[in-house]
Amino acid sequence: RLSVRTVGGATARPLVDDGGTLTSFHLPRWSPNGKLVAFLGSGSQGSAVYVVDSEGGTPIRVISRAIIDLCWTPDGRALTYVVVEGDTINVYTAGIEDGHERKIMHVLYYWLLKLGGYSPDGRWLAYEYTQLGHEDYDTDIWVVPSSGGEAHQITFSPGLDADPTWAPDGGAIYFVSAGSSEVKRYSDSDDANIWKVDVDLQSGTAVGEPPGAARGQTRR
């Protein structure tokens, strides 16, 4: 079930009252104003994205798709999500009121894409990008315009750069780097740490050399 617990609280409070229709819950995401929670729910009617009041209640089905990742837009009016379709991974945005779907980007299936969230002004979407089946485990941070368009690589480390988070003013992205092309999990590295890279919000590119990174070949 999907529940919420206050910090330091002893009792978890269930959020979803659906009569037992949903049997599994994944990817819970708070809306920017904290009034709603979006999540991937599965049951007898398949998998879909739902939203529910943060105080609890009956969930509303807003996106009838099985997704692999999810985040809110900064205004709280839409959700951005990742869908596997055939040999591609597509990123869409859809309004929670009208359900109108708009495609932001796509990559081939041999890449793995995980969302990191929007810049505070809503212009850029950060994500981590991993090449599957590669000799080294190479994950980098990228950004793409929220309206769609050309993506820009932000980090160029040969190893694991992941979990991008925007600074409150949007002028930088913080991320975790494992510091080695042979590391697949942070727990496997003695050098894992949090790094910061400044970002130009006009161009969506890194300012200067990303710390601890060696520049490599830009991917498309």
C-alpha positions as CSV (number, residue, x, y, z in Angstrom):
1,R,0.0,0.0,0.0
2,L,1.0,3.7,-0.3
3,S,1.4,5.4,3.0
4,V,2.9,8.6,4.5
5,R,4.6,9.1,7.8
6,T,5.6,12.4,9.5
7,V,9.3,12.8,10.3
8,G,9.8,11.1,13.6
9,G,6.3,9.7,13.5
10,A,5.7,6.2,14.7
11,T,2.5,5.4,12.6
12,A,2.2,5.4,8.9
13,R,-1.0,6.8,7.4
14,P,-2.5,5.1,4.3
15,L,-3.1,7.5,1.4
16,V,-5.1,5.4,-1.1
17,D,-8.7,4.4,-0.5
18,D,-9.6,2.5,-3.7
19,G,-11.5,-0.5,-2.3
20,G,-8.5,-2.8,-3.0
21,T,-8.6,-2.3,-6.8
22,L,-4.9,-1.5,-6.8
23,T,-2.5,-4.2,-5.6
24,S,0.9,-2.5,-6.1
25,F,2.3,1.0,-5.8
26,H,5.5,2.4,-7.2
27,L,7.3,5.7,-7.9
28,P,5.5,8.0,-5.4
29,R,6.1,11.7,-6.2
30,W,5.0,14.7,-4.2
31,S,3.6,17.7,-6.2
32,P,5.6,20.9,-5.9
33,N,3.0,22.4,-3.5
34,G,2.7,19.2,-1.5
35,K,-1.1,18.8,-2.1
36,L,-1.0,15.8,-4.4
37,V,1.0,12.6,-4.7
38,A,1.5,10.9,-8.1
39,F,2.3,7.3,-8.3
40,L,2.3,4.2,-10.6
41,G,-0.4,1.8,-9.6
42,S,-1.2,-1.7,-10.9
43,G,-4.2,-3.9,-10.5
44,S,-6.9,-5.7,-12.4
45,Q,-7.1,-2.9,-15.0
46,G,-3.4,-2.9,-15.7
47,S,-0.8,-0.2,-14.8
48,A,-1.4,3.5,-14.9
49,V,-0.3,6.8,-13.3
50,Y,-2.7,8.1,-10.6
51,V,-2.8,11.2,-8.4
52,V,-4.2,11.3,-4.9
53,D,-4.7,14.0,-2.3
54,S,-1.8,14.1,0.1
55,E,-4.3,13.9,3.0
56,G,-5.6,10.7,1.5
57,G,-8.6,9.7,-0.6
58,T,-9.7,8.0,-3.8
59,P,-6.9,8.1,-6.5
60,I,-7.6,9.6,-9.9
61,R,-6.3,7.8,-13.0
62,V,-4.5,10.5,-15.1
63,I,-2.2,8.5,-17.5
64,S,-3.1,5.1,-18.8
65,R,0.4,3.9,-19.4
66,A,3.0,1.6,-17.8
67,I,5.9,3.9,-17.1
68,I,9.5,3.4,-15.7
69,D,10.0,6.9,-14.2
70,L,8.1,10.0,-13.3
71,C,8.4,13.6,-12.1
72,W,6.2,16.7,-11.8
73,T,6.6,19.9,-13.8
74,P,7.4,22.9,-11.6
75,D,3.9,24.4,-11.9
76,G,2.3,21.2,-10.6
77,R,-0.1,21.1,-13.6
78,A,1.6,18.2,-15.5
79,L,3.6,15.1,-15.1
80,T,6.7,14.0,-17.1
81,Y,7.3,10.3,-17.5
82,V,9.4,7.7,-19.3
83,V,7.9,5.0,-21.4
84,V,9.4,2.0,-23.3
85,E,7.9,1.7,-26.7
86,G,9.3,-0.9,-29.1
87,D,13.0,-0.2,-29.5
88,T,12.9,3.3,-28.1
89,I,12.6,5.0,-24.7
90,N,10.3,8.0,-25.0
91,V,9.8,10.9,-22.6
92,Y,6.4,12.6,-22.5
93,T,4.6,15.3,-20.5
94,A,0.8,15.3,-19.9
95,G,-1.5,17.6,-18.0
96,I,-3.2,16.0,-15.0
97,E,-6.5,17.8,-15.9
98,D,-6.8,17.3,-19.7
99,G,-4.3,14.4,-20.2
100,H,-3.0,16.0,-23.3
101,E,0.3,14.3,-24.1
102,R,3.4,15.9,-25.6
103,K,6.6,14.2,-26.5
104,I,9.8,15.8,-25.3
105,M,12.5,13.3,-26.5
106,H,13.4,9.8,-27.3
107,V,16.5,7.5,-27.2
108,L,17.2,4.0,-28.4
109,Y,16.4,1.1,-26.1
110,Y,20.0,0.3,-25.4
111,W,20.2,3.5,-23.4
112,L,18.8,3.7,-19.9
113,L,17.2,7.0,-18.9
114,K,16.3,8.2,-15.4
115,L,14.7,11.6,-14.8
116,G,16.3,14.1,-12.4
117,G,13.7,16.9,-12.5
118,Y,13.2,20.4,-13.9
119,S,15.2,23.5,-13.4
120,P,13.3,26.0,-11.1
121,D,12.3,28.1,-14.1
122,G,10.9,25.0,-15.9
123,R,13.1,25.5,-19.0
124,W,15.3,22.5,-18.7
125,L,14.8,18.8,-17.7
126,A,17.8,17.0,-16.2
127,Y,18.3,13.3,-16.5
128,E,20.9,10.6,-16.2
129,Y,21.8,8.6,-19.2
130,T,23.4,5.1,-19.2
131,Q,24.7,3.1,-22.1
132,L,23.7,-0.5,-21.6
133,G,25.9,-3.4,-22.7
134,H,29.0,-1.2,-22.8
135,E,32.4,-2.5,-21.6
136,D,32.4,0.3,-18.9
137,Y,29.4,1.4,-16.9
138,D,29.2,5.0,-18.2
139,T,26.4,7.2,-16.8
140,D,26.4,10.9,-17.4
141,I,24.1,13.9,-16.7
142,W,22.3,15.6,-19.5
143,V,19.7,18.3,-19.9
144,V,17.0,18.8,-22.6
145,P,14.7,21.8,-23.2
146,S,11.3,21.2,-21.6
147,S,9.7,22.1,-24.9
148,G,11.8,19.4,-26.7
149,G,14.9,19.9,-28.8
150,E,18.7,19.3,-28.7
151,A,20.0,17.7,-25.5
152,H,23.3,18.8,-23.9
153,Q,25.7,16.7,-22.0
154,I,26.7,18.2,-18.6
155,T,29.2,15.6,-17.2
156,F,31.8,13.6,-19.1
157,S,33.2,11.3,-16.5
158,P,34.0,7.8,-17.7
159,G,32.2,6.3,-14.7
160,L,29.0,6.7,-12.8
161,D,27.5,10.3,-12.6
162,A,23.9,10.1,-11.4
163,D,21.0,11.5,-9.4
164,P,21.1,15.1,-10.7
165,T,19.4,17.7,-8.5
166,W,19.0,21.4,-9.4
167,A,20.2,24.2,-7.1
168,P,17.3,26.4,-5.9
169,D,18.4,29.2,-8.2
170,G,18.8,26.9,-11.2
171,G,22.4,28.0,-11.6
172,A,23.9,24.6,-10.9
173,I,23.3,20.8,-10.8
174,Y,24.4,18.6,-7.9
175,F,25.1,15.0,-8.6
176,V,26.7,11.9,-7.2
177,S,29.8,10.5,-8.9
178,A,31.5,7.2,-8.1
179,G,34.7,8.2,-9.8
180,S,35.4,5.0,-11.7
181,S,34.3,3.4,-14.9
182,E,34.3,0.0,-13.2
183,V,31.9,1.0,-10.4
184,K,28.2,0.1,-10.9
185,R,27.0,1.1,-7.4
186,Y,28.0,3.9,-5.1
187,S,28.5,1.3,-2.3
188,D,31.3,-0.3,-4.4
189,S,33.4,2.9,-4.4
190,D,35.6,4.5,-1.8
191,D,35.6,7.7,-3.9
192,A,31.9,8.3,-4.3
193,N,31.0,11.9,-3.4
194,I,28.6,14.8,-4.3
195,W,29.8,17.1,-7.0
196,K,28.5,20.4,-8.4
197,V,28.6,21.8,-11.9
198,D,27.4,25.3,-12.9
199,V,24.9,25.5,-15.7
200,D,24.1,28.3,-18.1
201,L,20.3,28.5,-18.1
202,Q,20.3,30.3,-21.4
203,S,22.2,27.7,-23.4
204,G,21.7,24.6,-21.2
205,T,25.4,23.9,-21.1
206,A,28.0,23.4,-18.3
207,V,30.0,26.4,-17.3
208,G,33.7,25.6,-17.3
209,E,35.0,22.1,-16.7
210,P,32.8,19.8,-14.6
211,P,34.7,19.0,-11.4
212,G,36.5,15.7,-11.3
213,A,35.5,15.0,-14.9
214,A,37.5,14.3,-18.0
215,R,35.9,15.4,-21.2
216,G,35.0,12.7,-23.7
217,Q,33.1,12.4,-26.9
218,T,29.6,14.0,-26.9
219,R,26.8,11.5,-27.6
220,R,23.6,12.2,-29.4
